[in-house]
Amino acid sequence: MRRGQITVFIILGLAVLLAVAIVLYFTAQQVVFRGGVIVPREAQPVYDYVSSCSSTLGEEAITILGLQGGFVEIPDDIARTPTSYVPIDERGIVRIPLWYYEGEGRVPSLALMEAHIAQYVEENIPACIDNFSAFVNQYPVIAQAEPQVSATIGEDDVTIRLAYPVQIQRDGQIVDVPEFVSELPVALKEAYDLAVKTMQRENNEAWFENLTIDLMTANPNIPFDGLEFDCSPKSWRLTDIRAELQETLRFNLPAIRVANTEHAPFNERESAYRRVQDVKLEDYFQGRLPTNVPDDQYEYGRLRFDAGIARSGLSAAFIYNPAWGMDLNGQPNKGGVLSSKLTKGSAEYLRFLCTNFYHFTYDVIYPVVMVIRDDEAFLGKGFTFQFAFPVIIDDNAGSRRAFGYREFRGFEQSTGFCDNLGSQLLEVRASGLEPEIGVVELGDVTIDYECITQVCTLGTTKAYEGFYRWIGRLPEGCSAPTIIARKPGYLAAREIATGDRVDITMPRLREMNVNVLKHPYDGEVFYPPQSLTLGQNVTLHLSVQGQEFDQFITVPAENQTLFLVDGPATYSLNAVLTQFGNMVGGYQNDSIRITAREIDGTDTITINVVEMIPPLQTDKYRTEVAQYLYEGDYDEALKPRLS
C-alpha cells in the first residue's frame, strides 16, 4: 500500500517538474500564447493586429449570418423569389429566408454556415490588414502567400483559422508566423440546434397551424360555425377577417414561451399544470374536476413550445408583423364576403322564426420569425439568430406537402346584395377641405353604401354638367343607409342618406415623415433623448378619434411615414418599444390634440417614447414597464412634436 502511494507522489512530482520545465523553456525562448498558438514575442504585435482583424470580421460575418437565418449571402434562388423570405426593411436589405418553402426544406447546414463565415473573412481581410501599413515605419512585415480562412463552429465558440504565412524582420531576426487563430465566444451552434429542432417539430406536428386555428375559433370576430335565431343575414368581409387575425397573431405569438430557455416564469410549479393536464375525459363525466387550477393554465398548455432541448441560457421568441403580409381566403364566399345562410320558417306557422347558420373553411399562409438571443456572446455584446417559416392552413387544417403559395387562390370581390338595386335615386357630391383654400369639389372619389353589415361600392364621382358627382340607384334594404366617401390623400367621411342628395366633406391628409426618440427613464429621472439602438423597434398605432382611420407602422423602416389630418384633430397613439423582441418601454395617450396652426407648414412628426432602464428579463420589470406606460405622468411632456 505504501509503495503504491509513493509511486503516485513520484508521478505527481514528475508532472510538476515537467510543467516548470516547459514554462522555463518558453520563457527563455521569449514566446507567448495566443488562442492556443505559440507566438514569438517579436511577432506578438503583428499577430495581435491580424487576429484583431480576423476577430472583427468573424464577428461581423456571424452577426449577418444570424440575422439572415444562417446565410451571410442569400442564395440566388431565394433572393429572386420574394415569397421565400421575410423582408425586415422595405428595401429588402435584411432578408430572413423561410426554412421551409413549397414542400422543400431550406435549413442551412453547419458546414455551409462555416463556409459563409470563412468566405466573408477571406474576402475582407486584405482591406483590414491593409498590407501591414500600421508597421511600415517600424519594421518590415512580408506576406508569403494569399490568406486562406477556415471557420469551425464549436459547442461554445466559433474558431477562425487564418492560414497566412507572414515573415517579420525585427531586431536583426527573422520570425515566421504561419497562421493566426481567433476564438469568438458565441453560442451559434446552440442557437442553431434550437432553431433546427423547432423547425422539425413544426414540420412534423403543424404546431403553429393548430395554434392559429385555436386563436381563430376563439375570436368572436372570425366566424367558423354558427347557428342563430335571427332574421337579419350576417356577413363578414375577408379583408376585415384578415386584419383581425393579423392583430391577434401580432399580440399572441410573442407570448409563446420556449421550454428550457430563459423566459418569464409561470405562476406555479410545473407539477400544478401537469396535474390538470392529466385529468381524463371520464373524470369530467364522473364529476372529478380539478381544483386550484393555475390562472395561467392556458398559457402553459397552449402557449408553451417544447423543442426538446436541454436547459439553455438562450432566450427565444416568435414574432409576426402584419407588414409581412398574409394570404387568407374563406369558403364559401362571394366577392370577398362570407355570408350566413338565412332560412325562414313556414309562412303559415313559423313566419317569425328565422335561422342563420354558417360553416366556413379557411386557407391561410403567413410567415413567423423565431428570434433566438445569446446575451453573453461577444463578451456581453450579445448575438441574435433568427429564421422564418410559413404557417400554412389548407381547409382548416395544417398543411406542409400539398399546399403552398403556388396553390393559394384569392377571392374575387363582388356581392349579390349590391346588385339588387331598388328604385331610389341618389346624387352624391364629395368635396375636400383644403387648408387656406376651403372646400373644393373632388373627382374620382369612391362612394360606398353601408347597410348594417353590408357594404357595396357604388362607383366614383365624375364630372357631369359642371359638377363632380355620382348619380345612381341604391341597393334595396335600408331606409337610411350610410354613404361613405374615400379618396387617397383624404380622410374618409360618411353621411346618412335621408333624401335624394348627399354632400360629404373630407379633410385632407398630410403625409408626415416619422422620427422616433427614446427617453431613458430610471424610475426617477429622465435622461436626454437618444435615437434607437441596434435591436430596438417601435410599433406605432395611430388613430383619429371618431373616425375609422387606423395606421400601424414599425420603426425603423425605409420611407416610414404617417398621415395626419391637415387641420384640427384629436388622436390616440399607442407605441411599444421593444429590444430584441422584449418590451422595454413605449408611449400611450388617447387624447392628443393637434391644432391647424401646429400642423401648418410641417412635414415631420417626432414620436417620443419612454425607455425603462436598465432593461431586465424579469416579470417585475415587465409589470413596471406596463404599469408606468398606462399610469405614468409623462404623456404631456413627451407629446409628439411637429416640425
N, C-alpha and C positions, 0 to 999 in steps of 0.2 A: 504493500500500500504506500509506504514512504517512497519507494523507488518510483512509483507512478507519479506521485506529487512532485518529486524532484525533476522528472522529465518534463512535466508541464511548465515548471518555472524556468527550466533551461530554454524551452521553445519560446516562451514569452520574452525572455531576455534577449534571445537572438533577434526576435521581431523588432524589439525596441532599438537594438543596435543597428539593424538594417535601416530602419526609418531615419535614425540620426545620420547614418552614413549618406543616405540619399539626399537629405536636406543639406548636409555639408558639401556634397558634390555639386549640387545645383547652385549653391551659394558661391562656390568657388568658380563655377562656370559663368556666373552673372546671368542667370536666367530667371524668368518669371512665368507664372502660369496664367493663361488666358483661355477661358472656356474649355479647359481640359487639354489645351495645347501648350507645349513648352516653347516659350519665346525668349530669345536672347535679349538682354537689356538694351543693347544698341538698336534693336528693331522694335522696341516697345512703342515709341510714338507713332511709327508708321503702322504697326499692327492695330493699335487703338483707333487710328484715323480711318483705316479701311474697314475695320469691324464696325465702327460707328455708322459709316455709310451703309454697310450691309444690314445692320440692325434697323436703321431708319427706313430703308427701302422695304425690308421684310415686313416691318410693322405696317407700312402703307399698303403693301400687297394684301396682307391678311385682313386689314380693315376693309378694303374694297371687296375682297372675296366674301367677307362676312355679310356685307350689306347687299351683295348680289347673289345670294343663295349658293355660294360655293364656286363662283366664277369671277376671275379678275377681268376677263374679256368675255362678253356674252357671245355664245356661238351664233353664227350667221343664221342658221335655220330658226333660232329663237328670235333674234333681233328683227328678222324680216316679217314676223307674224305677231302683230300687236296683241292678239288674244292669248298668246302663250306666255305673257309676262305681265306683271303689275307695275305700271309706271308710278314712281313715288312723286315725281315732279312732272309738270305739264310738258316739258321738252323731252322727257324720257332719258335724261342723263343717268339717273339711277333707276335700274330696272330689276325687278325681282322675278326670276324665272319661275314658272309653275313646275313643280317636281312631278306632276302628272298632267299629261295633255293628250287628248284624243286617243285614249287607250294605251298610251306609251309612257313608261316610267322614265323620268329625266333627272334622276338623282346623280350628281357627280360623284365619282369615286375619290377615295383619299389620294390615289396615285395621280388623278387628274388635277386635284387641288394642289398637290405638291409641285406638279409641272407648271401650273399657272403662277404660283408664288416664285418659283425659280426663274421663270421666263421674265417676270416683271423686274426682279432684282438684276438679272443679267442685262436686260436692255437699258436700265437706268444707272447702273453702277459706274460706267465710264464718265458720265456727266458729273456725278457726285465726287468721284476721285479727282477729276479734272487734271489728269496727267501729273498728279502729285505736286500741283502748283504750290501747295502750302509749305513744301520743303525746298522750293527752288533756291532760296537764299541760305539754306543750311547745309545740305549735303545731297549728293545725287541719289535718286531712287529710280531704279530702272525696271520696268516691267519686262519679263522674259517671254510672256505669251498672253494671248487674249484670255479674259476671265471666263471661267465656266462655273455655273452655280447649280447646286442641288439643294433641295429642301426636304426635310424629314419631319412629318407630323407625329410627335410623340404623345405619350399619355398626358403630360402636363405642360409641354412646351413645343415650340417649333424650332428646329435647328437649321440654320442657313450655313451651308458649307461652300466657301468660295475658293475654288482651285485657281490660284492666281500667282504664279511664281514671280517673286519680286527680289531684286538684288539691291542691297543697301551698302553704300560705300561711306563709312563713317569712322573717323579717328584712325585712319590707316588700316581699317579692317574691312573685309567684305563679308556681309552677312546675307544669307539666302533664306527667304521665308516662302515656303511652298504653298501654304493655304491659310485661310482666315476662317474662323468659326465663330458664329454668333448664336446664342440661345435666347429665344424670346419667350418669356413666361406668359403663356396664354392657353386656356383650356379649349383649343379649337377642336380637338378630337372628341372631347366630352360633349361639346355643344353639337357637333356633327352627329354623334351617336344618338343623342336625344332627338334630333330632327329626323333622322332615318327611322327610328322606332315609332315616332309619331306618324310619319307618312305610311309606315307599314300597317299600323293599326287602323288608320283612316281608310286605306285601300281595302283591308280585309273586312272591316266591320261597318263602314259608312257611318262613323260615329257622328260626324258633323251634319250629315244629311238627316239622321234621325233627330238630332237636337234641333235642327232648323224646322222640321215638321212639328216637333213638340211646341216650339215657340209660336209657330203659325196657328196651330189649333188652339193655343191658349190665348191668342189675341182676339178680342171680340170684334175688331175692325177688319179681320181677314176671314171671310166666310169659307166654311168647308162643307158641313152638313147642317141642315136645319129644317124644322117643321114648325110653322107658326100659324095661329088662327088670326088672320089679318087679311082684310080685303084690299090693302094697298100693295101693289107689286114692289118688290125690292130689287135694287140694282147696285152694282159696285163697279167703279172704273178700275181697270187693271193698273192704270198709272198710279192711282191712289193706293192700291194694294201694294204695289212695288215700293212706293215711298214709305209706307207703314212698315213693311218688312225690313227695309234698309235701316230705318231708325231703330227697330227692335234689335237687329243684329249689331248695329254700332254700339248700342248700350250694353247688351248681354254678353257678347263674346269676350270682352276684356275681363269679365267676372269669372271666367273659367280658371281654375287653379290646377296646376300640373303636379301630380303626386311626386313626392320626394325631391321637389325643388324648393327654393326659398319663396314662400308666398305668405299672405296673410293667414294666420291660423284660424281654424274653425272654432266654434264656440265651445264644443265639448270634446272629450276624448273619443278616439276612433271607435272604441267599443260601443259607445252610445248610439252611433249611427248604424253600426252593423247589427245591433240588436233589433232595430226597426226593420232593416232590410231582410232579416232572417224570418220575419213573420210570413207564414204561408197563407194561401187563399182560404183553406179550411179553417184557419184560426179566425179569420174575419167572420165566416159564416157561423161559427160557434161562439162568437162574442168575445174572443180572446184578443182584444185590441191592445196595441202598445200604449204604454203610458210614458209621461215625461219625454215626449218627442222633442228633440232639439229644434230650436227656432229656425236653424239653417239646415234642416234635414234635406230640403230640396237642393240647396247649393251643393251639399256633399254628394247626394245621389245622382244629380244630373249635370252639375257644373264642375265636376272634378274629373280630370282626364288622367288616366294612368297609362303611361307609355311603357311601363315595365322596366324602369331604370333603378339603379341603386341610389342611395342617398347622395345628393349632389349639392354643391354650393351655388349652382347656377339658378337664375330666375328665368321665368318664361311667361309669355302672354300671347294671346291670339287677338288679332285686330281685323276689323272690317271698316272701310271708309266708303260711304256712299259715292264719293267721287270716282271710285274704281269701277263703278258700273254694276249692273245686274241685269241678266236676261230673265224675264218672268212671263209666263203665259198661263192662262187658266182656261179650262174647257168645261162645259160649252160656253162660248162667248160669241157675241155678235157686235162687231165694231169696237172691240176692246172693252165691252161691258158685259159683266156677269149678271144674269137676271134670274130671279126665282120663278118657279112655275106656279101661276095662280090658278087655283081650282075653286069654283063656286058650287055650292050645294044645289039641290033641286029647287027650281023656282017656286014650286008649289009648297014644299015643306020646309026647306032649309035655305031660303034665299038670302038670309043674313049670315050664313055660315060660309066663310072663305078659308082656304088653307094655302099657305105659301110654303113650298118645300123646294129644297135645292141640294145638290151634291156636285161639288166641283173638284176637278183634279188639276194639279199644277205641275208645270215644268219650270225648274229654276236652276240657274247657273250663276254663281258669284265666286270671287276669289277671297281667300283668307290668307293673311300673313301671320306666320309664327315668328315671334321675336324672342331670341334666347340671349341672355345677358350674363357675362362674366365680369363682375365688378372689380375683381382683383387683378385682372390681366394688365400687362404692360406697366407693372409697378404702380397700380392704382388708377391708371387712366381708363381702364375698362375696355371691353370688347363686346360687340354685338354681332350675332349670327342670325340671319333671318332668311326665310324662304317662303314660298307661296304654294298653295294648292287650290284646285277648284272644288267647290261643293256642288254636286250635280244631283238634281232630283228629276226623275222621269216618272210621270203619272203617280205622284205622291210617294215615290219610293226612291231610295238611294240607288244610284247607278254608276258604274265605272266602265264596263266594257262596251255597252251597246248604245251609249248616248253621249253626246258631247256638243261642242259649239257648232260643228258642221251639221248636225242633225236638228239643231234647235230651229223652231219656226215661230215667228212672232204672230201678232194678230193684226187684222185689218180693222180700221176704225170706220164703223158705220153702225147705225142703230135703227131698228124698225119704228120705235116710238117717234123718232124725229120725222119720219116720212109720213106719218098720219096727220096731215095738215087739215086745219079747220077753215072756217070762212073769215075769221077775224084778220083784218089787215092792219099792219103796224108800220109806222115810219120811225126810224131811229137815227138821230144825229149825234155824233161824238165830237167833242172839242177838247183841245189840250190847253191846260193852264200854263202859259209861258211867263216866266218872270220878266218883269219890265215891259211886257207886251200886252198881256191879258189873255183873253180867251180866243183861240184860233181853231177853226174847223179843221178836222183831220180826215184824210182819206186812208184807205187800206186798214181800217180798224176792224178787227174781228169781233163779230157780235154773236154772243152765246145766249141761249134761252135756258133758264133753270126752273124746274118744277119739282119741288121736293127733292128726290134723289136723281131725277132725270135731268141730263144736261145735253143740249143739242147745239151745234154750231149752225147759225142761220146764214152767215155769209160775211161780206166785208162792205164797208161804206165806199161808195163810188160817186164820182161827180155826176150830178143829174139836175138839169135845169138850174144851174148856177149854185148848187149846194152839194156838199158831201153828205150822203145819207144812204141808209139801207131801207128798202121798202119790200115787204113780202107778207105772206100768210104765216101764222103761228101754228105749231102743233096743238092738237086738242089736249085738254086735260087740266088746265089751270085757268081760273078766272082772273087771277092777278099774278102772273109769272114775274120772275126777276130777269131783267135784261142786263147782261154783263158785257162791258167793252174792254178789249185788250189790244194793246199795240206795243211792240218793243220800244223801250225808252220812256214808257209812261206807266204809272201805277194803275192797275185795273180798277174800274169803278163799276158800280151797279145801281140800278134804279128799278123800282117796281112799276110795271106797265099797268096803268089803270084806265087809259084812254086809247086813242089811236096814234099818239105820238109820244116818244120818249127822248128827252135831251139829257146827255150824260157828259160830265166834265171830268177829265182825267188829269191829275197833277203830273207834271213832267218829272222824270227821274234823272239824277245826276250821277254819273259813274265816278267813283272815288278810288284812288289808289289807297291801299291799306298798309299801314306801318304798325308794327307791334313793339311795344316796350314793356319789359318786365320790371317790377319794383320789388327788390328783395326786402323781406319783412321777417324779423326775428322774433316777433311776438310783442315787441315794444317799440322798435324804431324802424322807419322806412329808410332804406339806403338809396343813393342816386340811381336813376333808371339805367337799364342796360338792354342791349339787343339780345335776342335769343341765342343760346349757345348750341353746340353740337348735341343732337339727340332730343332737342326740345321742339315741341309743336304746340300750336294753339288752335283749337277748334272753335269756330265762331258761329253762333246762331243769332241772327238779327231779324227782328220782325217789326212791322209797323202796327201800332195799336189800332184796333178797329178795322184792320184790313187783312185780307188773305195774301200776305206777301212775306214769305219766309226765305231767308238766304242762309246757306251753310257753306262755309269755306274753311280750309285748313291752311295755316301759315306755318312755315314758309311754303310758297308755291310760286311758280312763274306767272307773271301778269296777274297777281292777286288783286281783285277789285271787289267793291261792294257798291250797291246802288242806294242812294238816299233820295228822299223826296226833295225836289228843288223848291222848297218852301217850308213853312212851319209844319212840324210833325212830331209825334211822340213815339219813341222806340222802346223795345225790350231787347236787351243784349245779354246773352249768356256766353261766356268764354271759359274754356277749360285749358289750362296749361299742363302739358304732360312732358315728362322726361323719360325717354325710352319706355313709353307706354304707361308710366305711373303718374297719377295726378299729383302735381306739386303746387298748384295754385290756379288762379283764374280771375274772373270778374263777373258780377251779376247785378243787373239793375233793370227793373221792369218799368221805369218811368224816366227815360232820358228825353228831355225836351230840347229840340233844336229849332231855333227861330230862323226866319227868312234872312235876317241880317247876318246871322252866324254862318250860314252856308254860302252866302253870296260871295262869288269870286274865289272859292276854294276848290281844290282838286284832290286833297289827301285827308284821310281820317286816321288819326293815331289812336290805336286801341291800347289802353294801359291795363296791365294785369298784375295781380299780386303773385309773388313767388315766396312761398313759405320756406325759410332757410333755418337750419340745414335740412336737406331732404333726407327722410328716413324711411326704411322699409318696415314700418310698424303700423298696427291698427290704430294706435293712439294718434300717430301723426296724420293718418288719412282722415280720422274723425275731426281732428283740429283744423285741417285744411277745409273740409266741407263746412264745418260749423262757422269758421271765420268768413268764408265766401258768402254765406247766406245771412249772417248776423253781424258781421263786422261793419264798423262805421268808416268806410273808405270810398263808397260809391261816388260821392260828390267830388272828393279830392282827386280821384282817378278817372273822372268822367272823360269820355273820348274827346279829343281835341281836333278841330278842323283847321287846315292851313292851305 
